[in-house]
Amino acid sequence: MSQCTEFSDVRKVERNPSPTEQQIRTALFQNVLEASARNCEATREFEEVMGQFPSGLPHSDGVLRIKNASNKLTIARKEMATAQNRLNDYLSQGIVPDDLAERVNLVADAAAC
């Protein structure tokens, strides 16, 4: 049975973050939500494939379908863990991922012109 968590209750921050901080936080939260949705979908697909073999012994093409669904689920879980780690690193230590730092710098440079 899969457990897909909804992220409707986000922790509130007491201080007023700068627009850049808010943009980074929003991007990181969005990444977590998207990765979680992909994980839920991959879990659903895996469970669906596994449910097609009530005897537990898949026929020859079933093995490939199980392997593909399992690989997709593994990738989705790794992506979700990466997204959660990036958000945690930012919230707890202020570490901005390189890809977001570059985007924020590009936006800041464009605004300065």
VENMO-V593476 format. One record per run of one state. SS is the DSSP state (helix for helix, strand for strand, loop for the rest). FROM is the first residue (numbers start at 1). TO is the last residue. If there is no record, write none. Layout:
# VENMO-V593476
[[SS	FROM	TO] [SS	FROM	TO]]
This chain:
# VENMO-V593476
[[loop	1	18] [helix	19	51] [loop	52	59] [helix	60	93] [loop	94	97] [helix	98	112] [loop	113	113]]
